[in-house]
Amino acid sequence: MSLSEKLHPRAWLIVGLVWGAACLNYLDRLMITTMRGSIMEAIPMTEAQFGLLTSVFLLVYAVTSPFAGYFADRFNRSHVIIGSVFFWSVVTALTAYARTYEQLLVTRALMGLSEAFCMPASVAIIVDYHRGSTRSLASGLLLSGAMAGGALGGLGGWLAEGHGWAYAFKAFGLVGVGYAIVLLVLLRDAPATPVAAVKPDSPAPSVRLGEAFGHLFTNRGYIIMLVYACVIGVVSWSVVGWMPTFIKEQFNLTQGSAGLYTTMYLNISALAGMLIGGAWADRWSRTQERARIIVPIIGLCLAAPAVLLIANGPLLALALAGLAGYGIGRHFVDANTMPILCLVVDARYRATSWGIFAFFSCMVGAAGIYAGGLLRDANIDVSRVFQFAAANIVIGAFLMWSLRRYASTPNKGTEG
């Protein structure tokens, strides 16, 4: 590693700290889905109303994300992360005291509002500390925390069976408040000047919302990334939303078995994909300036036939192999998303760019799930959804390929 790539001594500690925040972020938001029976028994509601609990969270989260990103660019990133962890943990604990459906709905909206501030600031602080050939791996490790939190969300259902649904919300709310105190002691923004003597590029304190939005929405490279977010957002949410149903019906499995297979194969392969894709892009970036774009393209080219294998595989083993292939290839992209944004947007607007990206991905993804439901009501086979997803992945690869002409050339030894 050259002097110009020398990491700050706290660089990997920061990754570990925000990994924990990302894990709690996804655990707290998803565990409600694992205790459906317990909650509906305690607070009477229809199936549609229970589904609305997730929809409200997603809608508020998506709408808030662009503004949350702006806050992380305008103010201290570490303070935004700490505040987000603290407030959503308080909301998590307060959820345990909801006694009516309306109270539960309000807590879910507040959860979406408070959690939206964490990820834009987290991905931005990671690339502030990791400016050279560790950037993609560090970004992938951060997002692996989200995957771990999603997998641990099942603890909510387990705790609800033994102690009641409110117990998990109280417990993890207190854990989150404690973790916010840990972050207050240890988490710090990257220094304004890198350890090496290179040109500083830390976000300026004078960032304005109108200027940030104006810059981003007139940036052709960033517009391509937003179109990509829409295209792949449909894929991601469709696979997650409909895969358990497809596996259950296609191979005559029980609901529990189908859910276990889907969760296990998808989460483990996604984690592997982020780590492999991040490490590969980092290593290759030392000799290939467009490595962080090329590696995701390769991943998407692997993911498209994998999805077709899921839709058309006559055996469960082949379908699961396709699911694993999709998880690995698709998540080559996630490890490199923020590093790619660093190549196409001004350094002052990195967190804002992530927030807007998340907005489009969430909104279009939610529409994709709903569209899948309409197809089901029309008695159209779920395999058609996956065939459509494979086509979208190919489109995503072409969009990523077209991005090459708009990406700046990283400075030797650092990407700023």
C-alpha positions as CSV (number, residue, x, y, z in Angstrom):
1,M,0.0,0.0,0.0
2,S,1.4,3.4,-1.0
3,L,1.7,6.3,1.4
4,S,-1.1,8.0,-0.5
5,E,-3.4,5.1,0.4
6,K,-2.4,4.9,4.0
7,L,-5.5,4.4,6.1
8,H,-6.4,6.4,9.2
9,P,-5.8,4.3,12.3
10,R,-9.5,4.2,13.1
11,A,-10.7,3.3,9.6
12,W,-11.6,-0.3,10.3
13,L,-12.9,0.5,13.8
14,I,-15.4,2.9,12.1
15,V,-16.5,0.0,9.8
16,G,-17.1,-2.1,12.8
17,L,-19.1,0.6,14.6
18,V,-21.4,1.4,11.7
19,W,-21.7,-2.4,10.9
20,G,-23.4,-2.7,14.4
21,A,-25.6,0.3,13.6
22,A,-26.7,-1.2,10.3
23,C,-27.4,-4.6,11.9
24,L,-29.6,-3.0,14.6
25,N,-31.3,-0.9,11.9
26,Y,-32.5,-3.9,9.9
27,L,-33.2,-6.1,12.9
28,D,-35.5,-3.5,14.5
29,R,-37.4,-2.8,11.3
30,L,-37.9,-6.4,10.2
31,M,-38.6,-8.3,13.5
32,I,-42.3,-7.2,13.4
33,T,-42.8,-9.3,10.4
34,T,-41.7,-12.4,12.3
35,M,-44.3,-12.0,15.1
36,R,-47.4,-11.5,13.1
37,G,-49.5,-14.0,15.0
38,S,-48.6,-12.6,18.4
39,I,-49.3,-9.0,17.4
40,M,-52.6,-9.8,15.6
41,E,-53.8,-11.7,18.7
42,A,-53.0,-8.8,21.0
43,I,-54.2,-6.0,18.7
44,P,-57.0,-7.1,16.4
45,M,-56.4,-6.1,12.7
46,T,-57.0,-7.4,9.2
47,E,-54.2,-8.9,7.1
48,A,-54.3,-5.7,4.9
49,Q,-53.8,-3.6,8.0
50,F,-50.8,-5.7,9.1
51,G,-49.3,-5.3,5.6
52,L,-49.9,-1.6,5.9
53,L,-47.5,-1.5,8.9
54,T,-44.6,-2.4,6.6
55,S,-45.9,-0.2,3.7
56,V,-46.1,2.9,6.0
57,F,-42.5,2.3,7.2
58,L,-41.2,1.9,3.7
59,L,-43.1,5.0,2.4
60,V,-41.9,7.3,5.2
61,Y,-38.3,5.8,5.0
62,A,-38.2,6.4,1.2
63,V,-39.5,10.0,1.3
64,T,-37.2,10.9,4.2
65,S,-34.0,9.4,2.7
66,P,-33.0,12.3,0.3
67,F,-33.3,14.8,3.2
68,A,-31.5,12.5,5.6
69,G,-28.7,12.3,3.1
70,Y,-28.6,16.1,2.9
71,F,-28.3,16.3,6.7
72,A,-25.3,13.9,6.6
73,D,-23.6,16.1,4.0
74,R,-24.5,19.4,5.7
75,F,-23.7,18.4,9.3
76,N,-21.5,16.1,11.2
77,R,-22.0,12.5,9.8
78,S,-21.2,10.8,13.1
79,H,-23.7,12.9,15.0
80,V,-26.4,12.1,12.4
81,I,-25.7,8.3,12.9
82,I,-25.7,8.6,16.7
83,G,-28.9,10.6,16.7
84,S,-30.6,8.2,14.3
85,V,-29.6,5.1,16.4
86,F,-30.8,6.7,19.6
87,F,-34.2,8.0,18.3
88,W,-35.2,4.8,16.4
89,S,-34.2,2.7,19.5
90,V,-36.5,4.9,21.7
91,V,-39.3,4.4,19.1
92,T,-38.6,0.6,19.1
93,A,-39.0,0.6,22.9
94,L,-42.1,2.7,22.8
95,T,-43.7,0.3,20.2
96,A,-44.0,-2.2,23.1
97,Y,-46.5,0.1,24.7
98,A,-48.8,0.4,21.7
99,R,-52.3,-0.8,22.6
100,T,-54.3,0.1,19.5
101,Y,-53.7,-0.3,15.8
102,E,-53.4,3.4,15.3
103,Q,-50.7,3.7,17.9
104,L,-48.8,0.8,16.3
105,L,-49.1,2.5,12.9
106,V,-47.7,5.8,14.3
107,T,-44.7,4.0,15.8
108,R,-43.9,2.4,12.4
109,A,-44.0,5.7,10.7
110,L,-41.7,7.2,13.3
111,M,-39.4,4.2,12.9
112,G,-39.2,4.9,9.1
113,L,-38.5,8.6,9.8
114,S,-35.7,8.0,12.4
115,E,-34.1,5.0,10.7
116,A,-33.8,6.8,7.3
117,F,-31.0,9.0,8.7
118,C,-28.6,6.2,9.4
119,M,-27.6,4.6,6.1
120,P,-26.8,7.7,4.0
121,A,-24.5,9.0,6.8
122,S,-23.0,5.5,7.3
123,V,-22.0,4.8,3.7
124,A,-20.6,8.4,3.4
125,I,-18.5,8.1,6.5
126,I,-17.1,4.8,5.3
127,V,-15.8,6.3,2.0
128,D,-14.5,9.3,3.9
129,Y,-12.2,7.0,5.8
130,H,-11.5,4.5,3.0
131,R,-10.3,6.6,0.1
132,G,-8.2,4.0,-1.8
133,S,-8.1,0.3,-2.5
134,T,-10.1,-0.7,0.6
135,R,-13.2,1.3,-0.3
136,S,-15.4,-1.4,-1.9
137,L,-14.6,-4.0,0.7
138,A,-15.4,-1.6,3.5
139,S,-18.7,-0.6,1.9
140,G,-19.5,-4.3,1.4
141,L,-18.8,-5.0,5.1
142,L,-21.1,-2.2,6.1
143,L,-24.0,-3.6,4.0
144,S,-23.3,-7.1,5.4
145,G,-24.4,-5.7,8.7
146,A,-27.8,-5.0,7.2
147,M,-27.9,-8.6,5.9
148,A,-27.0,-9.9,9.4
149,G,-29.7,-7.7,11.0
150,G,-32.3,-9.0,8.5
151,A,-31.3,-12.6,9.4
152,L,-31.5,-11.9,13.1
153,G,-34.9,-10.4,12.7
154,G,-36.3,-13.9,13.4
155,L,-35.3,-13.4,17.0
156,G,-38.4,-11.2,17.4
157,G,-40.7,-14.1,16.6
158,W,-38.8,-16.4,18.9
159,L,-38.9,-14.0,21.8
160,A,-42.6,-13.3,21.1
161,E,-43.4,-17.0,21.5
162,G,-41.9,-17.2,25.0
163,H,-42.4,-13.7,26.4
164,G,-45.0,-11.9,24.4
165,W,-44.6,-9.6,21.4
166,A,-43.8,-6.5,23.4
167,Y,-40.7,-8.1,25.1
168,A,-38.5,-8.0,22.0
169,F,-39.3,-4.3,21.3
170,K,-38.4,-3.4,24.8
171,A,-35.2,-5.5,24.8
172,F,-33.8,-4.3,21.5
173,G,-34.9,-0.8,22.1
174,L,-32.7,-0.8,25.3
175,V,-29.9,-2.4,23.4
176,G,-30.0,0.3,20.8
177,V,-30.0,3.1,23.3
178,G,-26.9,1.5,24.9
179,Y,-25.2,1.2,21.5
180,A,-25.9,4.9,20.8
181,I,-23.9,5.6,23.9
182,V,-21.0,3.4,22.6
183,L,-21.1,5.3,19.3
184,L,-21.1,8.6,21.2
185,V,-17.8,7.6,22.8
186,L,-16.1,6.1,19.8
187,L,-17.5,7.3,16.5
188,R,-15.9,10.3,14.9
189,D,-16.0,11.9,11.4
190,A,-12.9,11.4,9.2
191,P,-10.4,14.3,9.5
192,A,-10.8,17.0,6.9
193,T,-7.4,16.2,5.4
194,P,-6.5,12.5,4.7
195,V,-3.7,11.0,6.5
196,A,-1.6,11.2,3.3
197,A,-0.8,14.6,1.8
198,V,-3.4,14.6,-0.9
199,K,-6.0,17.2,-1.8
200,P,-8.8,17.4,0.8
201,D,-12.2,16.6,-0.4
202,S,-14.3,16.3,2.8
203,P,-17.9,17.6,2.5
204,A,-18.0,21.3,2.9
205,P,-20.1,22.7,5.7
206,S,-21.8,25.2,3.3
207,V,-23.8,22.5,1.4
208,R,-27.3,23.7,0.5
209,L,-30.2,21.5,-0.3
210,G,-31.2,23.3,-3.6
211,E,-27.6,23.2,-4.8
212,A,-27.2,19.6,-4.0
213,F,-30.4,18.5,-5.7
214,G,-29.6,20.8,-8.7
215,H,-26.2,19.3,-9.1
216,L,-27.4,15.7,-8.8
217,F,-30.4,16.0,-11.1
218,T,-28.3,17.7,-13.9
219,N,-25.5,15.0,-13.6
220,R,-26.0,12.5,-16.5
221,G,-23.9,9.8,-14.7
222,Y,-26.1,10.1,-11.6
223,I,-29.3,10.0,-13.6
224,I,-28.1,6.7,-15.1
225,M,-27.6,5.5,-11.5
226,L,-31.1,6.5,-10.6
227,V,-32.6,4.7,-13.6
228,Y,-30.5,1.7,-12.5
229,A,-31.9,2.0,-9.0
230,C,-35.4,1.8,-10.4
231,V,-34.7,-1.2,-12.7
232,I,-32.8,-3.2,-10.0
233,G,-35.2,-2.1,-7.2
234,V,-38.0,-4.0,-9.0
235,V,-35.7,-7.1,-9.2
236,S,-34.6,-7.0,-5.6
237,W,-38.0,-6.5,-4.0
238,S,-39.7,-9.0,-6.4
239,V,-37.2,-11.7,-5.5
240,V,-37.4,-11.1,-1.8
241,G,-41.2,-10.7,-1.8
242,W,-42.2,-13.7,-4.0
243,M,-39.4,-16.2,-3.8
244,P,-40.8,-18.0,-0.7
245,T,-44.2,-18.4,-2.4
246,F,-42.6,-19.7,-5.6
247,I,-40.4,-22.2,-3.9
248,K,-43.3,-23.4,-1.7
249,E,-45.7,-23.9,-4.7
250,Q,-43.2,-25.1,-7.2
251,F,-41.7,-27.9,-5.0
252,N,-44.6,-28.6,-2.7
253,L,-42.9,-27.5,0.5
254,T,-44.3,-26.3,3.7
255,Q,-44.4,-22.6,4.4
256,G,-41.7,-23.0,7.1
257,S,-39.3,-25.0,4.9
258,A,-39.7,-22.6,1.9
259,G,-39.1,-19.6,4.1
260,L,-36.0,-21.2,5.7
261,Y,-34.5,-22.2,2.4
262,T,-35.1,-18.8,0.8
263,T,-33.7,-16.8,3.8
264,M,-30.7,-19.0,4.3
265,Y,-29.5,-19.3,0.7
266,L,-30.3,-15.7,-0.2
267,N,-28.7,-14.1,2.9
268,I,-25.6,-16.2,2.9
269,S,-25.0,-15.8,-0.8
270,A,-25.6,-12.1,-0.6
271,L,-23.1,-11.7,2.2
272,A,-20.6,-13.7,0.1
273,G,-21.3,-11.6,-2.9
274,M,-20.7,-8.3,-1.1
275,L,-17.4,-9.5,0.3
276,I,-16.2,-11.1,-2.9
277,G,-17.3,-8.2,-5.1
278,G,-15.8,-5.6,-2.7
279,A,-12.5,-7.3,-2.3
280,W,-12.2,-8.1,-6.1
281,A,-13.0,-4.5,-7.1
282,D,-10.5,-3.1,-4.6
283,R,-7.7,-5.4,-5.8
284,W,-8.4,-4.8,-9.5
285,S,-8.8,-1.1,-9.0
286,R,-5.0,-0.8,-8.5
287,T,-4.5,-1.6,-12.1
288,Q,-7.9,-1.0,-13.8
289,E,-9.4,2.4,-13.1
290,R,-13.0,1.2,-14.0
291,A,-12.9,-1.9,-11.8
292,R,-15.6,-0.7,-9.5
293,I,-17.9,-0.5,-12.5
294,I,-16.8,-3.6,-14.3
295,V,-17.1,-6.0,-11.3
296,P,-20.8,-5.1,-10.8
297,I,-21.4,-5.7,-14.6
298,I,-19.8,-9.1,-14.3
299,G,-22.0,-9.8,-11.2
300,L,-25.2,-8.8,-13.1
301,C,-24.3,-11.0,-16.0
302,L,-24.0,-13.9,-13.6
303,A,-27.3,-13.0,-11.8
304,A,-29.5,-12.9,-14.9
305,P,-29.1,-16.6,-15.9
306,A,-29.3,-17.6,-12.2
307,V,-32.7,-16.0,-11.9
308,L,-33.8,-17.9,-15.0
309,L,-32.5,-21.1,-13.5
310,I,-34.7,-20.4,-10.4
311,A,-37.8,-19.9,-12.7
312,N,-37.2,-23.0,-14.9
313,G,-35.2,-25.4,-12.8
314,P,-37.1,-28.8,-12.5
315,L,-35.3,-29.7,-9.2
316,L,-35.2,-27.9,-5.9
317,A,-31.4,-28.2,-5.8
318,L,-31.1,-26.4,-9.2
319,A,-33.5,-23.6,-8.0
320,L,-31.5,-23.2,-4.8
321,A,-28.3,-23.1,-6.8
322,G,-29.8,-20.4,-8.9
323,L,-30.8,-18.5,-5.8
324,A,-27.3,-18.7,-4.5
325,G,-25.9,-17.5,-7.9
326,Y,-28.3,-14.6,-7.9
327,G,-27.4,-13.6,-4.4
328,I,-23.7,-13.6,-5.1
329,G,-23.8,-11.9,-8.5
330,R,-26.5,-9.3,-7.7
331,H,-24.6,-8.2,-4.5
332,F,-21.3,-7.5,-6.4
333,V,-23.2,-4.3,-7.1
334,D,-24.1,-3.4,-3.6
335,A,-20.5,-3.4,-2.4
336,N,-19.6,-1.0,-5.1
337,T,-22.6,1.3,-5.2
338,M,-21.3,4.0,-3.0
339,P,-17.7,3.8,-4.5
340,I,-19.4,4.2,-8.0
341,L,-21.3,7.3,-6.7
342,C,-18.0,8.7,-5.6
343,L,-16.9,8.5,-9.2
344,V,-19.9,10.3,-10.6
345,V,-21.0,12.9,-8.0
346,D,-19.3,15.8,-6.3
347,A,-17.8,14.8,-2.9
348,R,-19.9,17.3,-1.1
349,Y,-23.1,15.5,-2.1
350,R,-22.3,11.9,-1.4
351,A,-24.8,11.2,1.4
352,T,-27.5,13.1,-0.5
353,S,-26.9,11.0,-3.6
354,W,-27.3,7.8,-1.6
355,G,-30.5,9.1,0.0
356,I,-32.1,9.9,-3.3
357,F,-30.9,6.6,-4.7
358,A,-32.6,4.8,-1.8
359,F,-35.8,6.8,-2.4
360,F,-36.1,5.6,-6.0
361,S,-35.1,2.0,-5.2
362,C,-37.7,1.7,-2.3
363,M,-40.5,3.4,-4.1
364,V,-40.2,1.4,-7.3
365,G,-39.5,-1.8,-5.4
366,A,-42.7,-1.4,-3.4
367,A,-44.6,-0.9,-6.7
368,G,-42.9,-4.0,-8.0
369,I,-44.2,-6.1,-5.1
370,Y,-47.7,-4.7,-5.6
371,A,-47.5,-5.5,-9.3
372,G,-46.5,-9.0,-8.5
373,G,-49.6,-9.3,-6.3
374,L,-51.8,-8.1,-9.3
375,L,-50.2,-10.8,-11.4
376,R,-51.0,-13.4,-8.8
377,D,-54.7,-12.2,-8.6
378,A,-54.8,-12.6,-12.4
379,N,-53.6,-16.2,-12.0
380,I,-50.3,-15.5,-13.8
381,D,-47.5,-17.9,-12.8
382,V,-44.9,-16.5,-10.4
383,S,-42.2,-17.7,-12.7
384,R,-43.1,-14.9,-15.1
385,V,-42.1,-12.4,-12.4
386,F,-38.6,-14.0,-12.3
387,Q,-38.3,-14.0,-16.1
388,F,-39.2,-10.3,-16.0
389,A,-36.6,-9.8,-13.2
390,A,-33.9,-11.5,-15.4
391,A,-34.7,-9.1,-18.2
392,N,-34.4,-6.2,-15.8
393,I,-31.0,-7.4,-14.6
394,V,-29.7,-7.4,-18.2
395,I,-31.0,-3.8,-18.6
396,G,-29.2,-3.0,-15.4
397,A,-25.9,-4.4,-16.8
398,F,-26.2,-2.2,-19.9
399,L,-26.9,0.9,-17.8
400,M,-23.8,0.2,-15.7
401,W,-21.8,-0.3,-18.9
402,S,-23.0,3.1,-20.2
403,L,-21.9,4.7,-17.0
404,R,-18.2,4.3,-17.8
405,R,-18.1,7.5,-19.9
406,Y,-19.4,9.6,-17.1
407,A,-17.2,8.3,-14.3
408,S,-14.3,10.4,-13.3
409,T,-10.8,8.9,-13.4
410,P,-9.6,8.2,-9.8
411,N,-6.4,9.9,-8.8
412,K,-3.5,7.5,-8.5
413,G,-3.4,6.1,-5.0
414,T,-6.7,7.6,-3.9
415,E,-10.3,8.0,-5.1
416,G,-11.0,11.0,-2.8
